[in-house]
Amino acid sequence: MKNLINLNSSALKAAREKAVLSQSEVAEHLNMHQTTYSKFESGKPSLRLELLLSVASLLKINPNDLILFNNSDIGFTLHSNVNTEPWLKNEISKELEELVSKVEIIRKKLEHL
């Protein structure tokens, strides 16, 4: 089962343009075809957490800036083929926060190189 994060496609495109990168450059960094990446900017609704963190790191933005939050707001919406228990969503939300913190620490270290 893959956990998918709701993606804010317009925020992704704006961040890429602000970073002055082409879709091809971002796609190459993410090891995918440009046509695959372009689907994320043109409305593909979700992507894997690992990919979200990679693109946010490349664009030097907070991953939360690329997430579409839902009204119940645990930080993101978890998609799966089965109903997910609220306690599991809470655990995944905590895991996401920890990963975001780790990415931010790494980003800050890289800035000082």
ZADREN-200019 format. One record per residue: residue number from 0; residue in one letter; y negated, z negated, x of N, C-alpha, C, O, CB in turn. Coordinates in pm, whole numbers, plus 50000, padded with zeros to 5 digits. Glycine has a CB too. Example, Ala and Ser with C-alpha at 12.3 -4.5 7.8 and 13.67 -1.06 7.14 Angstrom:
2
  pos  code     nv     nw     nu    cav    caw    cau     cv     cw     cu     ov     ow     ou    cbv    cbw    cbu
    0     a  50569  49220  51319  50450  49220  51230  50330  49220  51320  50332  49154  51424  50447  49095  51131
    1     s  50225  49292  51285  50106  49286  51367  49997  49213  51290  49886  49196  51341  50060  49428  51408
This chain:
113
  pos  code     nv     nw     nu    cav    caw    cau     cv     cw     cu     ov     ow     ou    cbv    cbw    cbu
    0     m  50118  50000  50085  50000  50000  50000  49876  50000  50089  49866  49920  50182  50000  49878  49904
    1     k  49784  50087  50060  49660  50094  50137  49549  50029  50057  49531  50058  49939  49623  50240  50172
    2     n  49475  49941  50122  49359  49881  50057  49240  49973  50078  49210  50014  50190  49329  49738  50114
    3     l  49173  50005  49968  49060  50096  49973  48933  50025  49932  48934  49939  49844  49085  50218  49885
    4     i  48824  50063  49996  48693  50005  49970  48610  50108  49894  48609  50226  49930  48622  49962  50102
    5     n  48540  50064  49790  48449  50155  49719  48335  50193  49811  48269  50107  49870  48394  50090  49588
    6     l  48312  50322  49824  48216  50375  49920  48086  50418  49851  48088  50480  49745  48276  50493  49994
    7     n  47974  50383  49913  47843  50430  49869  47814  50559  49947  47763  50554  50059  47729  50320  49891
    8     s  47849  50673  49887  47840  50802  49956  47699  50837  49999  47678  50889  50109  47892  50912  49866
    9     s  47601  50808  49916  47464  50842  49951  47414  50756  50068  47338  50805  50152  47372  50823  49830
   10     a  47456  50630  50074  47418  50544  50187  47483  50594  50316  47423  50588  50423  47460  50398  50160
   11     l  47606  50643  50305  47676  50697  50422  47601  50818  50476  47577  50828  50597  47821  50736  50386
   12     k  47563  50910  50389  47491  51029  50432  47356  50993  50493  47317  51047  50597  47471  51125  50314
   13     a  47284  50900  50429  47153  50859  50480  47166  50795  50618  47084  50821  50706  47086  50761  50382
   14     a  47268  50712  50637  47287  50646  50767  47322  50748  50875  47275  50738  50988  47399  50540  50758
   15     r  47405  50847  50841  47439  50951  50938  47316  51031  50978  47294  51058  51096  47547  51044  50881
   16     e  47236  51068  50878  47115  51145  50907  47016  51064  50989  46950  51117  51078  47050  51192  50777
   17     k  47005  50935  50960  46915  50849  51037  46961  50838  51182  46880  50828  51274  46908  50709  50973
   18     a  47093  50841  51202  47149  50835  51338  47142  50971  51408  47182  50984  51524  47295  50787  51334
   19     v  47092  51070  51338  47077  51207  51389  47212  51259  51441  47222  51309  51553  46970  51211  51502
   20     l  47312  51247  51357  47445  51298  51387  47485  51399  51280  47449  51384  51163  47549  51183  51396
   21     s  47559  51500  51319  47610  51597  51223  47741  51542  51163  47802  51449  51215  47634  51736  51291
   22     q  47780  51602  51052  47909  51565  50994  48021  51592  51094  48117  51515  51103  47934  51642  50863
   23     s  48010  51700  51167  48113  51735  51266  48123  51630  51376  48233  51596  51420  48083  51872  51328
   24     e  48009  51579  51421  48010  51477  51526  48075  51348  51477  48153  51286  51549  47867  51449  51575
   25     v  48042  51308  51357  48102  51186  51301  48251  51208  51281  48332  51122  51316  48034  51148  51166
   26     a  48287  51322  51225  48429  51352  51201  48509  51351  51331  48620  51299  51335  48444  51488  51133
   27     e  48451  51408  51436  48520  51410  51566  48543  51268  51616  48651  51236  51665  48439  51490  51670
   28     h  48442  51183  51604  48455  51043  51647  48565  50972  51567  48634  50885  51620  48321  50970  51631
   29     l  48580  51009  51441  48678  50944  51352  48813  51014  51356  48905  50976  51282  48626  50941  51210
   30     n  48826  51115  51442  48951  51191  51454  48996  51255  51323  49111  51242  51281  49061  51101  51506
   31     m  48902  51324  51259  48934  51395  51136  48856  51526  51134  48765  51547  51214  48901  51309  51010
   32     h  48893  51613  51042  48821  51739  51026  48688  51714  50956  48675  51620  50878  48907  51840  50947
   33     q  48592  51798  50983  48461  51787  50920  48473  51796  50769  48404  51725  50697  48366  51896  50972
   34     t  48561  51882  50720  48577  51897  50574  48630  51769  50510  48594  51737  50397  48673  52014  50543
   35     t  48713  51697  50581  48763  51568  50530  48649  51467  50524  48630  51398  50424  48878  51514  50619
   36     y  48572  51460  50634  48459  51367  50636  48357  51401  50527  48303  51311  50462  48391  51369  50774
   37     s  48329  51529  50507  48227  51569  50410  48261  51521  50269  48172  51499  50187  48212  51721  50410
   38     k  48389  51504  50240  48430  51453  50108  48379  51311  50086  48348  51274  49973  48584  51457  50094
   39     f  48370  51232  50192  48317  51096  50179  48170  51097  50142  48124  51013  50064  48337  51017  50309
   40     e  48096  51192  50197  47953  51201  50166  47925  51268  50032  47817  51250  49975  47881  51277  50276
   41     s  48021  51343  49984  47997  51415  49859  48066  51352  49739  48082  51415  49635  48043  51558  49873
   42     g  48106  51227  49753  48151  51155  49636  48294  51108  49633  48337  51052  49532  48131  51237  49524
   43     k  48373  51128  49742  48506  51067  49743  48485  50917  49731  48416  50858  49814  48588  51105  49874
   44     p  48542  50856  49630  48501  50721  49593  48541  50607  49687  48480  50500  49681  48554  50693  49463
   45     s  48640  50626  49771  48683  50511  49850  48745  50554  49982  48781  50670  50001  48783  50427  49771
   46     l  48755  50456  50074  48818  50481  50202  48880  50351  50253  48851  50243  50202  48715  50537  50304
   47     r  48967  50365  50353  49035  50248  50410  48935  50160  50485  48835  50208  50538  49148  50293  50506
   48     l  48963  50032  50487  48877  49934  50554  48856  49971  50701  48743  49964  50750  48938  49795  50543
   49     e  48962  50008  50770  48951  50041  50912  48854  50156  50935  48777  50155  51031  49089  50076  50969
   50     l  48860  50255  50846  48770  50370  50858  48626  50329  50827  48533  50375  50894  48814  50482  50763
   51     l  48608  50244  50728  48475  50193  50696  48414  50123  50818  48298  50146  50852  48481  50096  50576
   52     l  48492  50039  50883  48442  49966  51000  48411  50060  51115  48313  50040  51187  48544  49861  51043
   53     s  48493  50162  51133  48470  50258  51241  48341  50337  51220  48262  50352  51313  48587  50354  51253
   54     v  48321  50385  51099  48201  50465  51073  48076  50378  51079  47972  50422  51127  48211  50535  50936
   55     a  48085  50256  51031  47970  50165  51037  47934  50134  51182  47816  50128  51217  48000  50034  50960
   56     s  48034  50115  51265  48010  50089  51406  47944  50210  51473  47848  50195  51549  48142  50054  51477
   57     l  47994  50328  51446  47937  50450  51502  47791  50467  51460  47707  50504  51542  48018  50572  51460
   58     l  47761  50440  51333  47627  50459  51281  47536  50339  51307  47418  50339  51271  47633  50488  51133
   59     k  47594  50234  51369  47520  50113  51403  47455  50048  51280  47336  50014  51281  47413  50144  51507
   60     i  47537  50034  51176  47489  49968  51054  47591  49863  51011  47705  49863  51056  47465  50072  50940
   61     n  47549  49776  50924  47637  49675  50868  47732  49744  50771  47687  49819  50684  47557  49562  50798
   62     p  47863  49721  50782  47958  49783  50688  47925  49757  50542  47954  49840  50455  48098  49734  50718
   63     n  47866  49641  50514  47830  49610  50376  47731  49710  50318  47724  49728  50196  47772  49470  50367
   64     d  47654  49777  50405  47558  49877  50358  47627  50000  50301  47565  50080  50230  47466  49918  50471
   65     l  47755  50016  50331  47830  50133  50283  47922  50101  50166  47993  50189  50117  47912  50191  50397
   66     i  47921  49977  50121  48012  49935  50015  47941  49932  49881  47830  49880  49869  48072  49797  50047
   67     l  48006  49989  49781  47958  49976  49643  48018  49848  49587  48140  49837  49574  47996  50102  49554
   68     f  47934  49754  49554  47982  49627  49501  48002  49638  49351  47931  49711  49282  47883  49514  49534
   69     n  48101  49564  49302  48123  49564  49158  48058  49441  49096  48007  49355  49168  48274  49567  49126
   70     n  48060  49433  48965  47991  49324  48896  48054  49187  48920  47984  49086  48917  47987  49352  48750
   71     s  48183  49183  48943  48247  49054  48967  48226  49008  49110  48250  48892  49144  48395  49061  48936
   72     d  48180  49099  49193  48141  49080  49331  48217  48977  49413  48178  48861  49425  48003  49044  49333
   73     i  48326  49025  49468  48393  48951  49573  48361  49017  49707  48417  48979  49810  48546  48944  49549
   74     g  48273  49114  49707  48238  49184  49829  48283  49328  49828  48221  49413  49891  48296  49114  49948
   75     f  48390  49357  49757  48438  49493  49740  48543  49493  49631  48588  49387  49587  48496  49549  49873
   76     t  48581  49611  49587  48686  49625  49487  48813  49669  49556  48812  49766  49632  48645  49724  49376
   77     l  48920  49600  49530  49049  49634  49588  49124  49724  49491  49139  49691  49374  49132  49507  49621
   78     h  49171  49839  49541  49250  49930  49461  49395  49921  49505  49424  49913  49625  49197  50076  49472
   79     s  49486  49922  49410  49628  49929  49444  49704  49977  49322  49647  49993  49214  49681  49791  49493
   80     n  49831  50000  49341  49915  50044  49230  49962  49928  49144  50023  49949  49039  50035  50121  49281
   81     v  49934  49808  49186  49975  49690  49110  49853  49603  49086  49753  49614  49157  50086  49610  49184
   82     n  49862  49516  48988  49753  49421  48965  49749  49323  49080  49852  49270  49120  49769  49347  48830
   83     t  49632  49299  49133  49616  49208  49245  49564  49075  49194  49468  49069  49117  49520  49268  49351
   84     e  49628  48970  49237  49589  48836  49195  49452  48801  49251  49418  48842  49363  49694  48733  49238
   85     p  49372  48725  49175  49239  48686  49225  49242  48615  49360  49154  48636  49443  49171  48598  49123
   86     w  49342  48529  49383  49348  48458  49510  49367  48555  49626  49317  48532  49736  49461  48356  49509
   87     l  49442  48666  49602  49463  48765  49706  49334  48840  49735  49302  48866  49851  49575  48863  49667
   88     k  49259  48875  49631  49130  48941  49651  49038  48851  49732  48965  48899  49819  49065  48976  49515
   89     n  49040  48722  49704  48957  48626  49778  48998  48623  49925  48912  48620  50013  48969  48486  49715
   90     e  49127  48624  49952  49175  48623  50090  49133  48751  50163  49092  48746  50279  49329  48608  50094
   91     i  49143  48863  50095  49105  48990  50156  48955  48993  50181  48909  49045  50283  49146  49109  50065
   92     s  48878  48936  50089  48733  48929  50108  48700  48847  50232  48612  48884  50310  48666  48869  49984
   93     k  48768  48736  50250  48746  48653  50369  48782  48730  50496  48711  48723  50596  48830  48523  50360
   94     e  48894  48804  50489  48937  48884  50603  48832  48989  50638  48803  49012  50756  49071  48951  50574
   95     l  48776  49052  50536  48672  49153  50557  48550  49090  50625  48495  49147  50719  48631  49217  50423
   96     e  48510  48974  50579  48395  48906  50640  48422  48875  50787  48333  48890  50870  48362  48776  50563
   97     e  48545  48831  50818  48580  48802  50957  48576  48929  51042  48526  48926  51155  48719  48738  50965
   98     l  48628  49040  50989  48626  49165  51062  48483  49213  51085  48451  49261  51194  48705  49271  50988
   99     v  48399  49200  50985  48259  49240  50998  48192  49157  51107  48116  49210  51188  48184  49224  50863
  100     s  48221  49028  51110  48164  48941  51214  48211  48983  51353  48132  48985  51447  48203  48795  51188
  101     k  48338  49016  51365  48392  49059  51494  48328  49190  51539  48293  49206  51656  48545  49075  51487
  102     v  48313  49283  51446  48249  49410  51479  48105  49386  51525  48060  49449  51620  48251  49505  51357
  103     e  48035  49297  51459  47896  49267  51495  47888  49206  51635  47798  49240  51712  47833  49171  51392
  104     i  47981  49119  51670  47985  49059  51804  48008  49168  51909  47942  49170  52012  48095  48951  51812
  105     i  48102  49257  51881  48131  49366  51975  48010  49457  51988  47977  49499  52099  48254  49447  51928
  106     r  47944  49489  51876  47827  49575  51879  47718  49514  51965  47655  49584  52045  47776  49600  51737
  107     k  47696  49383  51950  47593  49315  52030  47627  49317  52178  47539  49334  52262  47575  49171  51982
  108     k  47756  49299  52210  47798  49305  52351  47774  49444  52407  47729  49458  52521  47947  49267  52365
  109     l  47804  49546  52328  47786  49683  52374  47638  49716  52395  47604  49796  52483  47848  49781  52275
  110     e  47551  49658  52317  47408  49681  52332  47357  49631  52467  47261  49685  52522  47330  49614  52220
  111     h  47422  49529  52520  47378  49469  52646  47436  49535  52769  47405  49495  52881  47413  49324  52648
  112     l  47521  49634  52750  47580  49704  52865  47483  49800  52928  47517  49867  53026  47706  49778  52823
